[in-house]
Amino acid sequence: MLVVEDQGKLAGIISRKDLIKFELFLHHLHHGNIFVSGKDYAIFSRFWEILNSLNGIVGGLVGQLRGRIFGNRGFQPIEQ
């Protein structure tokens, strides 16, 4: 633990955790994210495209099913 003073008065305390965070920040600054690579970003973007297309397909199927169940009445909430 480091004690930082300014003209004899306590200005702050720097802990071991602060130093580790600063080291990780510098490493990330120089080398990029060590947990995610460019290849990962490509995979994530493709996965996101697939999920969005599935969302459209499932939404359409749910709409068709809702139409078959409720017909022209539309959705009627249950009254309590």
N, C-alpha and C positions, 0 to 999 in steps of 0.2 A: 504494500500500500504506500502510495506517495502522498505527501501533504504539500499542497501548493499554497504559498503565502505571497502576499503583496504588501510590502512595506510593514512587515511584522504582523499583519492580520491574515487570518485564514481566508483563502480565496477558493479553495476546493480540495477535494480528495480524489485521487485517481486509484482505482482498484485494479487488481489483476484482471478481472473480467473486462474492464474498460480497455486495457492494453490488448487483450485477445481480440476483442471486437474491432479495434483499430487495425490490428494485423490482418484480420479477415477482410476488412474493407479495402486495404491496400492490395491484397492478393486479388480480390475481385476486380479492382480497378485495372490492374496490369494484365490479368490472365482471363478475365471473364468469369462467368458463373461456373463453378466446378461441378455442380450437380446437373446442369442442363446444357447440352451441346446444341449445335446447329442442326444436327440430325434429329434431335429430340423435338425441336421446334417444327420441323417438317412433318414428323409423325403426329404431333399434337394438332397441327393445322388440318391434316388429312382426316384424322379422327373426328375433328370438329365438323368438317364438311359432311362426313357420313352421318353423324348425329343429327345435323340439320336436315338432311334429306329424309332420314327416318322419321323425324318430327313431322314433316309434311305428309308422309305416307300414313303414319298412325293417325294424324289429325283428320285426314280424309276418310279413313276407315271408321273412326269414331263418329264422324258426321253422318256417314251413310247408315251406320247402326242406329244412331239416334233418330234418323229419319224413318227407319223401319219400325222402331219401337213406338215413337210418339206420333208419327205420321204428320199431318198438317197442323196438329195442335201445338206443336213445339214443346218445349220443356215446361212442365208445370211444377212449381215447387210444392212440397207437401205443407199443407196448412196445419198449424197446431192450435 
